[in-house]
Protein backbone atom coordinates (compact mmCIF):
# COMPACT_ATOMS: atom_id res chain seq x y z
CA UNK A 1 0.00 0.00 0.00
CA UNK A 2 1.38 3.36 -1.04
CA UNK A 3 1.96 6.16 1.43
CA UNK A 4 -0.28 9.21 0.85
CA UNK A 5 2.44 11.39 -0.72
CA UNK A 6 4.11 8.74 -2.90
CA UNK A 7 3.89 8.94 -6.66
CA UNK A 8 3.60 5.99 -9.02
CA UNK A 9 7.31 6.37 -9.80
CA UNK A 10 8.17 5.78 -6.14
CA UNK A 11 6.12 2.58 -6.07
CA UNK A 12 8.39 0.73 -8.52
CA UNK A 13 10.44 -2.01 -6.92
CA UNK A 14 14.07 -0.98 -6.52
CA UNK A 15 16.87 -2.94 -8.03
CA UNK A 16 19.42 -4.03 -5.47
CA UNK A 17 22.62 -1.99 -5.70
CA UNK A 18 25.60 -3.86 -7.06
CA UNK A 19 27.94 -1.08 -5.97
CA UNK A 20 29.87 -1.14 -9.22
CA UNK A 21 30.42 -4.88 -9.21
CA UNK A 22 30.19 -7.04 -12.29
CA UNK A 23 26.98 -9.00 -12.90
CA UNK A 24 28.81 -12.07 -11.57
CA UNK A 25 29.36 -10.31 -8.23
CA UNK A 26 33.10 -9.94 -8.82
CA UNK A 27 34.73 -6.60 -7.95
CA UNK A 28 35.03 -4.23 -10.88
CA UNK A 29 38.47 -4.60 -12.54
CA UNK A 30 38.99 -0.84 -12.32
CA UNK A 31 38.59 -0.98 -8.54
CA UNK A 32 40.98 -3.94 -8.44
CA UNK A 33 43.52 -1.99 -10.53
CA UNK A 34 43.29 1.11 -8.31
CA UNK A 35 43.68 -1.10 -5.23
CA UNK A 36 46.73 -2.81 -6.70
CA UNK A 37 48.30 0.60 -7.33
CA UNK A 38 47.66 1.54 -3.68
CA UNK A 39 49.38 -1.72 -2.64
CA UNK A 40 52.27 -1.08 -5.06
CA UNK A 41 52.99 2.39 -3.69
CA UNK A 42 52.47 1.37 -0.07
CA UNK A 43 54.90 -1.51 -0.48
CA UNK A 44 57.48 0.61 -2.32
CA UNK A 45 57.39 3.05 0.61
CA UNK A 46 57.79 0.17 3.06
CA UNK A 47 54.50 0.94 4.83
CA UNK A 48 52.40 -1.77 6.44
CA UNK A 49 48.66 -1.84 5.89
CA UNK A 50 48.30 -0.90 9.54
CA UNK A 51 50.52 2.20 9.21
CA UNK A 52 48.71 3.33 6.07
CA UNK A 53 45.39 2.80 7.80
CA UNK A 54 46.49 4.89 10.78
CA UNK A 55 47.60 7.69 8.47
CA UNK A 56 44.17 7.94 6.84
CA UNK A 57 42.03 6.97 9.83
CA UNK A 58 41.12 3.40 8.85
CA UNK A 59 41.76 -0.12 10.09
CA UNK A 60 44.22 -2.36 8.28
CA UNK A 61 41.25 -4.57 7.30
CA UNK A 62 39.73 -1.66 5.39
CA UNK A 63 43.06 -1.03 3.65
CA UNK A 64 43.13 -4.74 2.72
CA UNK A 65 39.66 -4.47 1.20
CA UNK A 66 40.67 -1.40 -0.79
CA UNK A 67 43.82 -3.13 -2.06
CA UNK A 68 41.85 -6.20 -3.20
CA UNK A 69 39.18 -4.06 -4.85
CA UNK A 70 36.54 -5.60 -2.57
CA UNK A 71 35.57 -2.09 -1.42
CA UNK A 72 35.53 0.90 -3.71
CA UNK A 73 37.67 3.91 -2.87
CA UNK A 74 35.73 7.17 -2.85
CA UNK A 75 37.14 10.36 -4.33
CA UNK A 76 37.95 12.02 -0.99
CA UNK A 77 39.64 8.86 0.31
CA UNK A 78 41.65 8.55 -2.93
CA UNK A 79 42.75 12.15 -2.46
CA UNK A 80 43.87 11.34 1.11
CA UNK A 81 45.73 8.26 -0.13
CA UNK A 82 47.50 10.30 -2.80
CA UNK A 83 48.74 12.73 -0.16
CA UNK A 84 49.88 10.05 2.31
CA UNK A 85 51.54 7.99 -0.44
CA UNK A 86 53.02 11.14 -2.04
CA UNK A 87 51.71 10.53 -5.56
CA UNK A 88 49.22 12.38 -7.78
CA UNK A 89 45.70 10.90 -7.92
CA UNK A 90 46.38 9.93 -11.54
CA UNK A 91 49.02 7.46 -10.28
CA UNK A 92 46.24 5.10 -9.22
CA UNK A 93 44.97 4.90 -12.81
CA UNK A 94 48.36 4.70 -14.52
CA UNK A 95 49.27 1.54 -16.44
CA UNK A 96 45.62 0.46 -16.69
CA UNK A 97 45.16 -1.78 -19.72
CA UNK A 98 42.57 -0.88 -22.32
CA UNK A 99 40.77 -4.14 -21.54
CA UNK A 100 40.26 -3.03 -17.95
CA UNK A 101 39.32 0.51 -19.02
CA UNK A 102 36.58 -0.91 -21.23
CA UNK A 103 34.96 -2.59 -18.23
CA UNK A 104 33.81 0.58 -16.52
CA UNK A 105 30.45 0.40 -14.71
CA UNK A 106 28.87 2.45 -17.51
CA UNK A 107 30.20 0.09 -20.20
CA UNK A 108 28.91 -2.91 -18.25
CA UNK A 109 25.47 -1.34 -17.85
CA UNK A 110 25.25 -0.52 -21.57
CA UNK A 111 26.47 -3.85 -22.90
CA UNK A 112 25.90 -6.40 -20.18
CA UNK A 113 29.57 -7.25 -20.63
CA UNK A 114 31.40 -8.72 -17.66
CA UNK A 115 34.48 -10.70 -16.70
CA UNK A 116 32.65 -13.99 -17.08
CA UNK A 117 32.52 -13.33 -20.82
CA UNK A 118 35.91 -11.67 -21.07
CA UNK A 119 39.19 -13.44 -20.80
CA UNK A 120 41.35 -10.50 -19.84
CA UNK A 121 44.85 -11.25 -20.99
CA UNK A 122 47.32 -10.15 -18.35
CA UNK A 123 44.65 -9.04 -15.88
CA UNK A 124 46.20 -10.82 -12.92
CA UNK A 125 49.61 -11.40 -14.44
CA UNK A 126 50.83 -7.80 -14.22
CA UNK A 127 54.42 -8.17 -13.02
CA UNK A 128 54.27 -4.78 -11.27
CA UNK A 129 51.57 -6.10 -8.94
CA UNK A 130 53.58 -9.13 -7.81
CA UNK A 131 55.17 -9.19 -4.37
CA UNK A 132 58.47 -10.42 -5.86
CA UNK A 133 58.71 -7.32 -8.05
CA UNK A 134 57.97 -4.99 -5.18
CA UNK A 135 60.55 -6.66 -2.96
CA UNK A 136 63.13 -6.52 -5.76
CA UNK A 137 62.55 -2.79 -6.29
CA UNK A 138 62.75 -2.08 -2.57
CA UNK A 139 65.98 -4.11 -2.28
CA UNK A 140 67.42 -2.29 -5.29
CA UNK A 141 66.74 1.14 -3.78
CA UNK A 142 68.16 0.06 -0.44
CA UNK A 143 71.60 -0.27 -2.08
CA UNK A 144 73.24 2.93 -0.87
CA UNK A 145 76.23 2.98 -3.26
CA UNK A 146 75.08 4.46 -6.61
CA UNK A 147 77.82 2.62 -8.52
CA UNK A 148 76.82 -0.75 -7.08
CA UNK A 149 73.16 0.02 -7.78
CA UNK A 150 74.05 0.89 -11.39
CA UNK A 151 75.96 -2.41 -11.75
CA UNK A 152 72.98 -4.38 -10.44
CA UNK A 153 70.79 -2.59 -12.98
CA UNK A 154 73.21 -3.39 -15.81
CA UNK A 155 73.39 -7.03 -14.68
CA UNK A 156 69.61 -7.33 -14.74
CA UNK A 157 69.45 -5.83 -18.24
CA UNK A 158 72.18 -8.18 -19.47
CA UNK A 159 70.38 -11.22 -18.03
CA UNK A 160 67.12 -10.15 -19.64
CA UNK A 161 68.82 -9.65 -23.02
CA UNK A 162 70.46 -13.05 -22.72
CA UNK A 163 67.10 -14.67 -22.00
CA UNK A 164 65.56 -12.93 -25.04
CA UNK A 165 68.34 -14.22 -27.30
CA UNK A 166 67.65 -17.80 -26.21
CA UNK A 167 63.98 -17.55 -27.29
Helices and strands as residue ranges (DSSP letters): G 9-11, H 29-44, H 49-56, H 60-68, H 75-84, G 89-93, H 98-101, H 105-111, G 127-129, H 131-141, H 146-166
